[in-house]
């Protein structure tokens, strides 16, 4: 897969899936929570600091900074404000290249 991107921030859907599976009591809630914690920690460490949101489609050659990843994660943050306590305090978490 030479030239294909190995980086993405398209994790909002995965986080929502884990959340819903926990609510439905399907599978291992402990594993879903652990995976969610790892993803959120990684998102806070990297894209929320670097503003590098990366490609949406990882199977295309070259780098792209697709804003859909930033927008969907912003939506996730707004819907899960307990995980992001400063989201409404004026701190600029996500910089969009609009």
Secondary structure, DSSP 8 states (H G I E B T S, - for coil): -TTB---B---HHHHHHHHHHHHTT-S-HHHHHHHHHHHHHHHHHTHHHH---B-S-TTSBS----HHHHHHHHHHHHHTGGG-TTTTTT--------
